[in-house]
Amino acid sequence: SVLCSAILSSYLLGERLNLLGKLGCLLSLVGSTVMVIHAPEDEEVTTLEEMTSKLKEPGFLAYAAILLALCFLLIFYLAPRYGQSNILIYLTICSVIGAFSVSSVKGLGIAIKGFFAGQPVLQDPLTWILVVTLVASITTQINYLNKSLDIFNTSLVFPIYYVLFTTIVITTSIILFKEWVTMTVVDIIGTVCGFLTIILGVFLLHAFKDMDVSLGNLPQVLQNEQPAPVTRDDKNILIEVDNSSIAPEDKPKVFMLYT
């Protein structure tokens, strides 16, 4: 997503993507690969009853309440004031809402499998709650993502959104499915290093987007632009001194008056 959006926006929309931006996209992909390799196995949830018990746990309820409060604060207070100038406002709304969309997709996947297995999932209220939550969250995400794309550079929107969305999804999975219980020290270090690599890639993509850096002009960019001092012999100095006696200001001046 990060790589394709940056390259396509560069060629199709005429947005600028220099060498450092391309390296940032590559680092984002490398960090994502490292995170996937060290990702823990999520706790197996096969029925809607198990999903309901997970959603009713106090830890997840408190986490969901905090996300909702943050989302309302961003939508009704910060977005009207700073949304047009700060790229993080709209993208944070999309990322926070993404926690509910991912959880809804997980639950609906279980419901669909149960439906084909002959289970009465349509009579379960959780199924319809998940459908309404998914529709509302996806609609909100599309709305604010489009607003962000209308204002800010596409090659910046998708990487920053990717980092924020990944952070929220990982946190939600850890709290809802308790994935941290099965993680080893190596997996924790690998996940953190992969995430920091993504952060570094996005920083390169964002911080140096206005620099004209490419493989073609890289030697000129690295080269010192100050000219080397010119050494002159005594003959040139004497000639310069002799010619300096005829200074332009010593010549007569003619003033013309127009009426």
Backbone hydrogen bonds in HBPLUS format (Angstrom, degrees):
<---DONOR---> <-ACCEPTOR-->    atom                        ^
c    i                          cat <-CA-CA->   ^        H-A-AA   ^      H-
h    n   atom  resd res      DA  || num        DHA   H-A  angle D-A-AA Bond
n    s   type  num  typ     dist DA aas  dist angle  dist       angle   num
A0005-SER N   A0001-SER O   3.00 MM   4  5.85 162.3  2.04 142.0 147.7     1
A0006-ALA N   A0002-VAL O   3.11 MM   4  6.12 156.6  2.17 142.6 149.2     2
A0007-ILE N   A0003-LEU O   3.03 MM   4  6.18 166.6  2.05 153.0 156.6     3
A0008-LEU N   A0004-CYS O   2.88 MM   4  5.89 167.4  1.90 152.2 156.5     4
A0009-SER N   A0005-SER O   2.97 MM   4  5.85 154.7  2.04 137.2 144.6     5
A0010-SER N   A0006-ALA O   3.10 MM   4  6.18 137.9  2.29 133.7 144.5     6
A0010-SER N   A0007-ILE O   3.14 MM   3  5.06 124.2  2.47  91.9 106.4     7
A0011-TYR N   A0007-ILE O   3.06 MM   4  6.37 154.9  2.12 151.4 157.0     8
A0012-LEU N   A0008-LEU O   2.75 MM   4  5.60 164.1  1.77 152.3 158.0     9
A0013-LEU N   A0009-SER O   3.16 MM   4  4.85 136.7  2.35 106.1 118.6    10
A0015-GLU N   A0009-SER O   3.13 MM   6  5.79 163.2  2.16 145.6 140.4    11
A0022-LYS N   A0018-ASN O   3.09 MM   4  6.46 151.7  2.17 148.9 156.5    12
A0019-LEU N   A0213-VAL O   2.85 MM 194  5.63 170.2  1.86 147.8 150.0    13
A0023-LEU N   A0019-LEU O   2.98 MM   4  6.31 154.4  2.05 147.8 155.0    14
A0024-GLY N   A0020-LEU O   2.88 MM   4  6.11 145.0  2.00 139.7 149.7    15
A0025-CYS N   A0021-GLY O   2.98 MM   4  6.33 149.7  2.07 145.2 152.5    16
A0026-LEU N   A0022-LYS O   3.04 MM   4  6.33 157.5  2.09 146.3 152.3    17
A0027-LEU N   A0023-LEU O   2.91 MM   4  6.16 156.3  1.97 148.1 154.3    18
A0028-SER N   A0024-GLY O   3.00 MM   4  6.20 148.4  2.10 142.5 151.0    19
A0029-LEU N   A0025-CYS O   3.10 MM   4  6.45 153.0  2.18 147.8 154.1    20
A0030-VAL N   A0026-LEU O   2.96 MM   4  6.27 156.9  2.02 149.1 155.9    21
A0031-GLY N   A0027-LEU O   2.87 MM   4  6.04 165.4  1.89 150.8 154.7    22
A0032-SER N   A0028-SER O   2.97 MM   4  6.14 152.2  2.05 141.4 149.1    23
A0033-THR N   A0029-LEU O   2.98 MM   4  6.20 154.8  2.04 146.1 152.5    24
A0034-VAL N   A0030-VAL O   3.03 MM   4  6.33 158.7  2.07 152.0 157.3    25
A0035-MET N   A0031-GLY O   3.00 MM   4  6.23 155.6  2.07 146.0 152.6    26
A0036-VAL N   A0032-SER O   2.96 MM   4  6.21 155.8  2.02 149.1 155.4    27
A0037-ILE N   A0033-THR O   3.00 MM   4  6.22 157.3  2.06 149.2 155.2    28
A0038-HIS N   A0034-VAL O   3.18 MM   4  6.40 155.1  2.24 146.3 151.8    29
A0039-ALA N   A0036-VAL O   3.29 MM   3  4.99 162.1  2.33  97.5 102.5    30
A0051-MET N   A0047-THR O   3.12 MM   4  6.45 154.4  2.18 142.6 150.2    31
A0052-THR N   A0048-LEU O   2.81 MM   4  5.97 150.0  1.90 143.6 151.5    32
A0053-SER N   A0049-GLU O   3.05 MM   4  6.32 157.0  2.11 145.0 150.4    33
A0054-LYS N   A0050-GLU O   3.05 MM   4  6.32 147.2  2.16 142.3 151.2    34
A0055-LEU N   A0051-MET O   2.96 MM   4  6.24 156.8  2.02 147.7 153.8    35
A0056-LYS N   A0052-THR O   3.03 MM   4  6.19 135.5  2.23 144.4 155.9    36
A0057-GLU N   A0054-LYS O   3.35 MM   3  5.56 164.0  2.38 105.7 110.3    37
A0061-LEU N   A0057-GLU O   3.05 MM   4  6.27 161.0  2.09 157.4 163.5    38
A0062-ALA N   A0058-PRO O   2.95 MM   4  6.07 161.2  1.99 150.3 154.4    39
A0063-TYR N   A0059-GLY O   3.06 MM   4  6.23 155.1  2.12 140.3 147.7    40
A0064-ALA N   A0060-PHE O   2.79 MM   4  5.98 159.2  1.83 151.7 157.0    41
A0065-ALA N   A0061-LEU O   2.97 MM   4  6.14 151.8  2.05 142.5 150.1    42
A0066-ILE N   A0062-ALA O   3.04 MM   4  6.29 153.9  2.11 146.1 152.5    43
A0067-LEU N   A0063-TYR O   3.04 MM   4  6.32 158.3  2.09 147.9 153.8    44
A0068-LEU N   A0064-ALA O   2.94 MM   4  6.16 157.6  1.99 148.0 153.9    45
A0069-ALA N   A0065-ALA O   2.97 MM   4  6.16 160.4  2.01 147.1 152.3    46
A0070-LEU N   A0066-ILE O   2.94 MM   4  6.13 159.7  1.98 148.8 154.6    47
A0071-CYS N   A0067-LEU O   2.85 MM   4  6.00 153.0  1.92 145.1 153.1    48
A0072-PHE N   A0068-LEU O   2.94 MM   4  6.17 161.3  1.97 152.4 156.1    49
A0073-LEU N   A0069-ALA O   3.00 MM   4  6.17 154.5  2.07 144.5 151.8    50
A0074-LEU N   A0070-LEU O   2.97 MM   4  6.19 154.8  2.04 146.5 152.9    51
A0075-ILE N   A0071-CYS O   2.93 MM   4  6.10 161.2  1.97 151.0 156.2    52
A0076-PHE N   A0072-PHE O   2.99 MM   4  5.87 170.8  2.00 148.4 151.5    53
A0077-TYR N   A0073-LEU O   3.10 MM   4  5.44 142.5  2.25 129.5 137.9    54
A0078-LEU N   A0073-LEU O   3.17 MM   5  6.58 161.7  2.21 150.9 156.5    55
A0079-ALA N   A0074-LEU O   2.72 MM   5  5.61 149.2  1.81 155.6 162.1    56
A0081-ARG N   A0078-LEU O   3.18 MM   3  5.34 128.8  2.45 101.0 114.5    57
A0082-TYR N   A0078-LEU O   2.75 MM   4  5.68 173.5  1.76 168.9 170.9    58
A0083-GLY N   A0079-ALA O   2.96 MM   4  4.31 141.2  2.11 123.6 126.6    59
A0085-SER N   A0082-TYR O   3.25 MM   3  5.52 147.5  2.37 105.4 114.3    60
A0086-ASN N   A0082-TYR O   2.92 MM   4  5.75 150.8  2.01 161.1 167.0    61
A0092-THR N   A0088-LEU O   2.88 MM   4  5.70 144.9  2.00 137.4 145.6    62
A0093-ILE N   A0089-ILE O   3.19 MM   4  6.50 152.5  2.27 146.1 153.2    63
A0094-CYS N   A0090-TYR O   3.08 MM   4  6.45 161.5  2.12 149.4 153.7    64
A0095-SER N   A0091-LEU O   2.96 MM   4  6.14 153.0  2.04 141.4 149.0    65
A0096-VAL N   A0092-THR O   2.87 MM   4  6.01 164.0  1.90 151.6 155.5    66
A0097-ILE N   A0093-ILE O   3.01 MM   4  6.13 169.1  2.02 154.1 157.3    67
A0098-GLY N   A0094-CYS O   2.97 MM   4  6.03 132.2  2.21 131.3 144.5    68
A0099-ALA N   A0096-VAL O   3.18 MM   3  5.66 151.0  2.27 108.5 115.7    69
A0100-PHE N   A0097-ILE O   3.05 MM   3  5.56 130.8  2.30 111.1 122.0    70
A0101-SER N   A0097-ILE O   3.20 MM   4  6.60 153.8  2.28 147.2 155.1    71
A0102-VAL N   A0098-GLY O   2.97 MM   4  6.05 162.8  2.00 149.3 152.7    72
A0103-SER N   A0099-ALA O   3.25 MM   4  6.34 161.3  2.29 137.1 142.4    73
A0104-SER N   A0100-PHE O   2.93 MM   4  6.02 152.2  2.01 141.6 149.5    74
A0105-VAL N   A0101-SER O   2.92 MM   4  6.12 155.6  1.98 146.1 152.5    75
A0106-LYS N   A0102-VAL O   3.00 MM   4  6.24 156.4  2.06 147.5 153.8    76
A0107-GLY N   A0103-SER O   3.05 MM   4  6.31 161.0  2.09 146.5 151.1    77
A0108-LEU N   A0104-SER O   2.82 MM   4  6.01 160.9  1.85 153.0 158.6    78
A0109-GLY N   A0105-VAL O   2.90 MM   4  5.99 146.4  2.01 143.5 152.1    79
A0110-ILE N   A0106-LYS O   3.25 MM   4  6.58 151.1  2.34 141.9 148.7    80
A0111-ALA N   A0107-GLY O   2.97 MM   4  6.29 150.8  2.05 142.8 151.7    81
A0112-ILE N   A0108-LEU O   2.83 MM   4  6.02 155.8  1.89 148.7 154.1    82
A0113-LYS N   A0109-GLY O   3.15 MM   4  6.33 161.8  2.18 144.3 148.7    83
A0114-GLY N   A0110-ILE O   2.96 MM   4  6.16 152.3  2.04 143.6 151.9    84
A0115-PHE N   A0111-ALA O   2.83 MM   4  6.05 142.4  1.97 143.6 154.2    85
A0116-PHE N   A0112-ILE O   3.17 MM   4  6.47 160.9  2.21 151.7 154.2    86
A0117-ALA N   A0113-LYS O   3.09 MM   4  6.23 127.3  2.38 133.4 147.6    87
A0119-GLN N   A0114-GLY O   2.85 MM   5  5.18 159.6  1.89 163.1 156.1    88
A0118-GLY N   A0115-PHE O   3.14 MM   3  5.29 161.5  2.18 105.1 109.8    89
A0121-VAL N   A0119-GLN O   2.85 MM   2  5.61 137.6  2.03 106.5  93.8    90
A0124-ASP N   A0121-VAL O   3.14 MM   3  5.19 152.0  2.22 100.3 108.9    91
A0127-THR N   A0124-ASP O   3.21 MM   3  5.80 141.2  2.37 113.6 121.7    92
A0129-ILE N   A0125-PRO O   3.03 MM   4  6.29 154.1  2.10 152.3 160.6    93
A0130-LEU N   A0126-LEU O   2.87 MM   4  6.02 155.6  1.93 149.0 154.8    94
A0131-VAL N   A0127-THR O   3.03 MM   4  6.32 147.4  2.14 139.9 149.2    95
A0132-VAL N   A0128-TRP O   3.00 MM   4  6.18 167.6  2.02 149.2 151.3    96
A0133-THR N   A0129-ILE O   2.95 MM   4  6.07 160.0  1.99 145.5 151.8    97
A0134-LEU N   A0130-LEU O   2.86 MM   4  5.95 156.1  1.92 144.2 150.7    98
A0135-VAL N   A0131-VAL O   3.00 MM   4  6.22 165.3  2.02 152.7 156.1    99
A0136-ALA N   A0132-VAL O   2.99 MM   4  6.11 167.8  2.00 151.6 155.3   100
A0137-SER N   A0133-THR O   2.91 MM   4  5.96 161.1  1.94 146.9 152.7   101
A0138-ILE N   A0134-LEU O   2.95 MM   4  5.99 166.7  1.97 149.9 153.9   102
A0139-THR N   A0135-VAL O   3.01 MM   4  6.03 159.1  2.05 144.2 150.6   103
A0140-THR N   A0136-ALA O   3.06 MM   4  6.19 158.1  2.11 143.5 149.3   104
A0141-GLN N   A0137-SER O   2.92 MM   4  6.11 157.5  1.97 147.7 154.3   105
A0142-ILE N   A0138-ILE O   2.92 MM   4  6.11 167.4  1.94 154.0 156.7   106
A0143-ASN N   A0139-THR O   3.03 MM   4  6.14 156.8  2.08 144.6 151.2   107
A0144-TYR N   A0140-THR O   3.12 MM   4  6.32 174.3  2.12 156.1 155.9   108
A0145-LEU N   A0141-GLN O   2.86 MM   4  5.86 148.8  1.96 147.8 157.6   109
A0146-ASN N   A0142-ILE O   3.01 MM   4  5.99 157.1  2.06 142.7 148.0   110
A0147-LYS N   A0143-ASN O   3.11 MM   4  6.41 149.9  2.21 140.2 148.9   111
A0148-SER N   A0144-TYR O   3.01 MM   4  6.15 154.9  2.07 139.1 145.4   112
A0149-LEU N   A0145-LEU O   2.94 MM   4  6.20 152.7  2.02 144.8 152.5   113
A0150-ASP N   A0146-ASN O   2.96 MM   4  6.14 141.3  2.11 142.7 152.4   114
A0151-ILE N   A0148-SER O   3.26 MM   3  5.36 137.1  2.45  97.5 108.5   115
A0152-PHE N   A0148-SER O   2.87 MM   4  5.83 171.7  1.88 160.9 163.3   116
A0156-LEU N   A0153-ASN O   3.08 MM   3  5.38 152.6  2.16 105.8 114.4   117
A0157-VAL N   A0153-ASN O   2.99 MM   4  6.25 150.4  2.08 150.4 159.6   118
A0158-PHE N   A0154-THR O   3.40 MM   4  6.45 171.6  2.40 156.6 154.5   119
A0160-ILE N   A0156-LEU O   3.29 MM   4  6.30 167.7  2.31 148.9 152.5   120
A0161-TYR N   A0157-VAL O   2.89 MM   4  5.94 159.4  1.93 152.2 159.1   121
A0162-TYR N   A0158-PHE O   2.81 MM   4  5.86 147.8  1.92 143.2 152.3   122
A0163-VAL N   A0159-PRO O   3.03 MM   4  6.33 156.8  2.08 150.0 154.5   123
A0164-LEU N   A0160-ILE O   3.04 MM   4  6.29 173.4  2.04 156.1 157.5   124
A0165-PHE N   A0161-TYR O   2.82 MM   4  5.80 163.7  1.84 148.1 153.8   125
A0166-THR N   A0162-TYR O   2.90 MM   4  5.89 159.5  1.94 144.1 150.3   126
A0167-THR N   A0163-VAL O   3.03 MM   4  6.18 157.2  2.08 146.6 152.7   127
A0168-ILE N   A0164-LEU O   3.06 MM   4  6.34 163.7  2.09 152.8 156.2   128
A0169-VAL N   A0165-PHE O   2.92 MM   4  6.11 164.0  1.94 152.8 157.7   129
A0170-ILE N   A0166-THR O   2.94 MM   4  6.04 165.1  1.96 150.6 154.6   130
A0171-THR N   A0167-THR O   3.04 MM   4  6.19 164.4  2.06 147.8 152.4   131
A0172-THR N   A0168-ILE O   2.84 MM   4  6.03 158.4  1.89 149.8 156.2   132
A0173-SER N   A0169-VAL O   2.91 MM   4  6.09 162.4  1.94 151.8 156.2   133
A0174-ILE N   A0170-ILE O   2.96 MM   4  6.15 155.4  2.02 148.8 155.6   134
A0175-ILE N   A0171-THR O   3.04 MM   4  6.26 158.5  2.09 148.7 153.8   135
A0176-LEU N   A0172-THR O   2.79 MM   4  5.84 167.9  1.80 155.8 160.0   136
A0177-PHE N   A0173-SER O   2.92 MM   4  5.43 151.8  2.00 132.7 141.7   137
A0178-LYS N   A0174-ILE O   2.98 MM   4  4.69 119.5  2.36 114.0 123.3   138
A0181-VAL N   A0178-LYS O   3.37 MM   3  5.98 162.0  2.40 111.8 116.4   139
A0182-THR N   A0179-GLU O   3.32 MM   3  5.97 140.0  2.49 114.8 121.6   140
A0183-MET N   A0180-TRP O   3.36 MM   3  5.17 158.4  2.41  97.5 103.8   141
A0188-ILE N   A0184-THR O   2.98 MM   4  6.26 155.0  2.05 148.1 155.1   142
A0189-ILE N   A0185-VAL O   2.94 MM   4  6.19 165.0  1.97 151.8 155.4   143
A0190-GLY N   A0186-VAL O   2.85 MM   4  6.01 161.0  1.89 148.2 154.2   144
A0191-THR N   A0187-ASP O   2.86 MM   4  5.96 156.6  1.92 145.3 151.4   145
A0192-VAL N   A0188-ILE O   3.00 MM   4  6.20 163.4  2.03 149.9 154.2   146
A0193-CYS N   A0189-ILE O   2.89 MM   4  6.05 163.2  1.92 151.7 156.7   147
A0194-GLY N   A0190-GLY O   2.90 MM   4  5.99 156.5  1.95 144.3 151.2   148
A0195-PHE N   A0191-THR O   2.98 MM   4  6.16 155.2  2.05 145.0 151.6   149
A0196-LEU N   A0192-VAL O   2.92 MM   4  6.16 157.3  1.97 149.6 155.8   150
A0197-THR N   A0193-CYS O   2.93 MM   4  6.12 146.1  2.04 143.0 152.3   151
A0198-ILE N   A0194-GLY O   3.12 MM   4  6.42 149.5  2.21 142.4 149.8   152
A0199-ILE N   A0195-PHE O   3.02 MM   4  6.35 155.2  2.08 146.7 153.6   153
A0200-LEU N   A0196-LEU O   2.93 MM   4  6.19 155.8  1.99 146.5 152.4   154
A0201-GLY N   A0197-THR O   2.97 MM   4  6.23 156.0  2.03 146.1 152.6   155
A0202-VAL N   A0198-ILE O   2.97 MM   4  6.24 160.0  2.01 153.6 158.3   156
A0203-PHE N   A0199-ILE O   2.91 MM   4  6.14 149.1  2.01 144.6 153.8   157
A0204-LEU N   A0200-LEU O   3.00 MM   4  6.29 158.2  2.04 150.9 155.5   158
A0205-LEU N   A0201-GLY O   3.05 MM   4  6.27 152.2  2.13 142.8 150.9   159
A0206-HIS N   A0202-VAL O   2.92 MM   4  6.08 141.8  2.07 143.4 153.1   160
A0207-ALA N   A0203-PHE O   2.78 MM   4  5.65 169.9  1.79 156.4 159.8   161
A0211-MET N   A0208-PHE O   3.35 MM   3  5.51 160.7  2.39 105.3 111.0   162
A0221-VAL N   A0217-ASN O   2.97 MM   4  6.24 148.0  2.07 151.1 160.8   163
A0222-LEU N   A0218-LEU O   3.05 MM   4  6.24 158.8  2.09 154.4 158.9   164
A0223-GLN N   A0219-PRO O   3.00 MM   4  5.98 130.2  2.26 136.6 149.2   165
A0237-ILE N   A0233-ASP O   3.28 MM   4  6.59 153.3  2.36 144.1 151.8   166
A0238-LEU N   A0234-ASP O   2.90 MM   4  6.11 159.3  1.94 151.9 156.8   167
A0239-ILE N   A0235-LYS O   2.97 MM   4  6.20 160.8  2.01 149.1 154.5   168
A0240-GLU N   A0236-ASN O   2.97 MM   4  6.12 152.5  2.05 141.4 148.8   169
A0241-VAL N   A0237-ILE O   2.91 MM   4  6.19 150.4  2.00 146.3 154.6   170
A0242-ASP N   A0238-LEU O   2.86 MM   4  6.11 161.3  1.90 152.4 157.5   171
A0243-ASN N   A0239-ILE O   2.98 MM   4  6.15 159.1  2.03 146.8 152.2   172
A0244-SER N   A0240-GLU O   2.98 MM   4  6.03 129.1  2.25 133.8 146.9   173
A0244-SER N   A0241-VAL O   3.17 MM   3  5.05 131.1  2.42  91.2 104.7   174
A0245-SER N   A0242-ASP O   3.43 MM   3  5.88 159.2  2.47 106.7 112.0   175
A0246-ILE N   A0243-ASN O   3.19 MM   3  5.79 152.7  2.27 111.7 118.3   176
A0250-ASP N   A0247-ALA O   3.00 MM   3  5.41 149.9  2.09 110.2 119.1   177
A0251-LYS N   A0248-PRO O   3.23 MM   3  5.53 155.4  2.29 106.4 113.5   178
